[in-house]
Amino acid sequence: MSKEIRLNAFDMNCIGHQSPGLWTHPDDRADSYNTLEYWTDLARTLERGKFDALFLADVLGIYDIYKGSGRTALEHAVQVPVNDPLMVIPPMAMVTEHLGFGVTCALSYELPYPFARRMSTLDHLTKGRIGWNIVTGYLDSAARGMGMAQQVAHDDRYDVAEDYMQATYKLWEGSWEDGAVLRDRKGRRFADPDKIHRILHEGPHFKVDAIHLCEPSPQRTPVLFQAGASKRGRDFAARHAECVFINGPSKKVIGNIVADLRRRTAEAGRDPRDLVIFTMMTVITDTTSKGARDKYQDYLGYVSEEGALALMSGWTGVDFGAMGPDEVLRFDANANAQTSALEAFTISDPGREWTVREIARHAALGGRGPVIIGSAEEVAEEMRAWVEETDVDGFNVAYALTPGTFADIADLVVPELQTRGLFKHDYAPGTFREKLFGRGPRLEATHPAAAVRWPA
């Protein structure tokens, strides 16, 4: 019997996320992203469909690699404008009880001390339903916005990340002991100062001399997602991540990444089955196969292939505007963006060559991931095949139209998966971590964060 499939909805606090141009479709609501109603309605839909979480992407900076300018991204709303992802979580938490929230925050541009407070606050307000997608950034435009000439080199960004994680672990896990909070009204003592400790962290990139500002939240450390699939990113995930988000156009590419991630996790002294791996997928479905294919043909009339090239240029660091449409993409070891994005369309599948024209068509609907089109039965079967053939645990489902894509999955695909015994019928109790792993709300004892817990 196949394992239970995990599902996240993949969205971003912007208009054009993974399918540029489709915001212009008359049934799409993406341009109401800047309203509370958009997010609360979406959260209710996802919880109805028993989605594990809403995975919120984010990016600082704009996509200005394509043709050396941000004009295309701005004209086609290619992940710009983009609002803060953290602010939409509390209203969604208010209208749901179980839905988790994985939020992307780049550690390259925020100090550990205030960031740790922000995550603890969200973990309190959501009653333990928050996860952090750890990223280091990939756009020079973000670095310039933060006063730097350019971003730190790719592998060096992971050196910064290692230091950042140690600082935040100490704040979340080592500052307040269990039992430090008394809430003793009669004795007029809220906390026991002897059980609250000043953190002294002196690393190569960050220094912290402070008591964590928040009392312990339900999970203390949020569920740790990681979305870098480069070789350096995989090493980082093997040490720190509980969930990993990977991306690629085919089962062959994804299967190789999954096997490598599990091997590295075992070498890091952790159980490789404790790593929950999601891959991106866009699903177009209907009550019949023909209905789904009719939808797909309809959607193709609204996509923006130029917007897709602006996205892909930002992800890979390659200016597709400087290449001919039939020119083949080659790997460039000097590209300083998402190494895994460039690898997925070059060296990860040596038997497949991608021209610029093919990349534009592929990425215009669904970004870098595969697009699955069919009836609920066909989609469920394809998801099962992906899980069995690649060893992923589930999918970050991107939308073609919002909220229609997510509603179709909740109302059509999820019941079919449940019938096949591939999807839960109800949420497990507890925090996000407890729902995912069936154990306590804290990180397991083999995780590096456990080493900094008091009194260690």
BELKAUR-V170975 format. One record per residue. N is the residue number from 1. NEAR is the number of other C-alpha atoms within 10 Angstrom. Layout:
# BELKAUR-V170975
n=N near=NEAR
n=N near=NEAR
This chain:
# BELKAUR-V170975
n=1 near=7
n=2 near=11
n=3 near=15
n=4 near=17
n=5 near=20
n=6 near=21
n=7 near=24
n=8 near=26
n=9 near=26
n=10 near=22
n=11 near=22
n=12 near=25
n=13 near=26
n=14 near=22
n=15 near=28
n=16 near=26
n=17 near=27
n=18 near=26
n=19 near=30
n=20 near=30
n=21 near=26
n=22 near=28
n=23 near=23
n=24 near=18
n=25 near=16
n=26 near=9
n=27 near=12
n=28 near=16
n=29 near=17
n=30 near=22
n=31 near=16
n=32 near=15
n=33 near=19
n=34 near=16
n=35 near=10
n=36 near=15
n=37 near=13
n=38 near=18
n=39 near=20
n=40 near=20
n=41 near=13
n=42 near=20
n=43 near=26
n=44 near=17
n=45 near=21
n=46 near=24
n=47 near=21
n=48 near=16
n=49 near=23
n=50 near=21
n=51 near=25
n=52 near=24
n=53 near=25
n=54 near=26
n=55 near=25
n=56 near=22
n=57 near=19
n=58 near=24
n=59 near=22
n=60 near=22
n=61 near=21
n=62 near=24
n=63 near=30
n=64 near=22
n=65 near=26
n=66 near=24
n=67 near=17
n=68 near=15
n=69 near=13
n=70 near=18
n=71 near=16
n=72 near=21
n=73 near=26
n=74 near=16
n=75 near=10
n=76 near=21
n=77 near=20
n=78 near=29
n=79 near=27
n=80 near=21
n=81 near=15
n=82 near=21
n=83 near=18
n=84 near=14
n=85 near=19
n=86 near=18
n=87 near=12
n=88 near=19
n=89 near=24
n=90 near=15
n=91 near=16
n=92 near=24
n=93 near=22
n=94 near=12
n=95 near=15
n=96 near=17
n=97 near=15
n=98 near=24
n=99 near=28
n=100 near=29
n=101 near=30
n=102 near=30
n=103 near=23
n=104 near=24
n=105 near=23
n=106 near=17
n=107 near=19
n=108 near=21
n=109 near=14
n=110 near=12
n=111 near=15
n=112 near=22
n=113 near=20
n=114 near=12
n=115 near=14
n=116 near=22
n=117 near=18
n=118 near=14
n=119 near=22
n=120 near=26
n=121 near=19
n=122 near=22
n=123 near=26
n=124 near=18
n=125 near=18
n=126 near=26
n=127 near=18
n=128 near=27
n=129 near=28
n=130 near=30
n=131 near=27
n=132 near=22
n=133 near=26
n=134 near=23
n=135 near=21
n=136 near=24
n=137 near=24
n=138 near=26
n=139 near=24
n=140 near=24
n=141 near=20
n=142 near=21
n=143 near=19
n=144 near=13
n=145 near=14
n=146 near=16
n=147 near=8
n=148 near=12
n=149 near=12
n=150 near=14
n=151 near=21
n=152 near=18
n=153 near=13
n=154 near=20
n=155 near=15
n=156 near=12
n=157 near=19
n=158 near=20
n=159 near=14
n=160 near=18
n=161 near=20
n=162 near=16
n=163 near=18
n=164 near=22
n=165 near=17
n=166 near=19
n=167 near=26
n=168 near=24
n=169 near=21
n=170 near=26
n=171 near=33
n=172 near=27
n=173 near=23
n=174 near=25
n=175 near=27
n=176 near=29
n=177 near=19
n=178 near=14
n=179 near=11
n=180 near=18
n=181 near=17
n=182 near=12
n=183 near=12
n=184 near=10
n=185 near=8
n=186 near=6
n=187 near=8
n=188 near=9
n=189 near=12
n=190 near=12
n=191 near=16
n=192 near=14
n=193 near=12
n=194 near=9
n=195 near=15
n=196 near=20
n=197 near=17
n=198 near=15
n=199 near=19
n=200 near=15
n=201 near=17
n=202 near=13
n=203 near=14
n=204 near=11
n=205 near=11
n=206 near=15
n=207 near=17
n=208 near=18
n=209 near=13
n=210 near=14
n=211 near=18
n=212 near=24
n=213 near=17
n=214 near=18
n=215 near=20
n=216 near=23
n=217 near=20
n=218 near=22
n=219 near=25
n=220 near=24
n=221 near=27
n=222 near=27
n=223 near=27
n=224 near=20
n=225 near=26
n=226 near=24
n=227 near=24
n=228 near=26
n=229 near=26
n=230 near=20
n=231 near=16
n=232 near=17
n=233 near=22
n=234 near=25
n=235 near=20
n=236 near=22
n=237 near=27
n=238 near=26
n=239 near=19
n=240 near=23
n=241 near=25
n=242 near=24
n=243 near=24
n=244 near=26
n=245 near=22
n=246 near=24
n=247 near=24
n=248 near=25
n=249 near=22
n=250 near=16
n=251 near=17
n=252 near=13
n=253 near=18
n=254 near=25
n=255 near=19
n=256 near=14
n=257 near=25
n=258 near=23
n=259 near=15
n=260 near=16
n=261 near=24
n=262 near=23
n=263 near=16
n=264 near=20
n=265 near=24
n=266 near=15
n=267 near=14
n=268 near=18
n=269 near=12
n=270 near=20
n=271 near=14
n=272 near=18
n=273 near=12
n=274 near=16
n=275 near=23
n=276 near=19
n=277 near=25
n=278 near=27
n=279 near=26
n=280 near=25
n=281 near=25
n=282 near=24
n=283 near=26
n=284 near=28
n=285 near=27
n=286 near=24
n=287 near=14
n=288 near=14
n=289 near=18
n=290 near=14
n=291 near=15
n=292 near=20
n=293 near=17
n=294 near=16
n=295 near=17
n=296 near=20
n=297 near=10
n=298 near=12
n=299 near=19
n=300 near=15
n=301 near=11
n=302 near=18
n=303 near=22
n=304 near=21
n=305 near=22
n=306 near=22
n=307 near=28
n=308 near=29
n=309 near=32
n=310 near=31
n=311 near=31
n=312 near=27
n=313 near=23
n=314 near=25
n=315 near=21
n=316 near=25
n=317 near=25
n=318 near=24
n=319 near=17
n=320 near=26
n=321 near=16
n=322 near=10
n=323 near=15
n=324 near=11
n=325 near=14
n=326 near=11
n=327 near=14
n=328 near=16
n=329 near=17
n=330 near=15
n=331 near=16
n=332 near=14
n=333 near=9
n=334 near=10
n=335 near=14
n=336 near=19
n=337 near=21
n=338 near=22
n=339 near=25
n=340 near=24
n=341 near=24
n=342 near=25
n=343 near=21
n=344 near=24
n=345 near=25
n=346 near=19
n=347 near=15
n=348 near=19
n=349 near=15
n=350 near=10
n=351 near=7
n=352 near=10
n=353 near=14
n=354 near=16
n=355 near=17
n=356 near=19
n=357 near=17
n=358 near=16
n=359 near=21
n=360 near=23
n=361 near=18
n=362 near=21
n=363 near=26
n=364 near=26
n=365 near=28
n=366 near=25
n=367 near=27
n=368 near=26
n=369 near=24
n=370 near=20
n=371 near=21
n=372 near=19
n=373 near=22
n=374 near=23
n=375 near=21
n=376 near=26
n=377 near=20
n=378 near=17
n=379 near=24
n=380 near=24
n=381 near=16
n=382 near=15
n=383 near=22
n=384 near=19
n=385 near=14
n=386 near=20
n=387 near=22
n=388 near=15
n=389 near=13
n=390 near=19
n=391 near=20
n=392 near=27
n=393 near=22
n=394 near=24
n=395 near=24
n=396 near=24
n=397 near=25
n=398 near=27
n=399 near=24
n=400 near=29
n=401 near=21
n=402 near=21
n=403 near=19
n=404 near=17
n=405 near=20
n=406 near=26
n=407 near=17
n=408 near=19
n=409 near=26
n=410 near=19
n=411 near=15
n=412 near=20
n=413 near=26
n=414 near=24
n=415 near=20
n=416 near=20
n=417 near=22
n=418 near=15
n=419 near=13
n=420 near=16
n=421 near=15
n=422 near=20
n=423 near=19
n=424 near=18
n=425 near=14
n=426 near=12
n=427 near=15
n=428 near=14
n=429 near=11
n=430 near=18
n=431 near=26
n=432 near=29
n=433 near=25
n=434 near=18
n=435 near=19
n=436 near=19
n=437 near=14
n=438 near=13
n=439 near=13
n=440 near=13
n=441 near=21
n=442 near=18
n=443 near=20
n=444 near=14
n=445 near=11
n=446 near=13
n=447 near=15
n=448 near=15
n=449 near=22
n=450 near=17
n=451 near=16
n=452 near=17
n=453 near=19
n=454 near=16
n=455 near=9
n=456 near=7
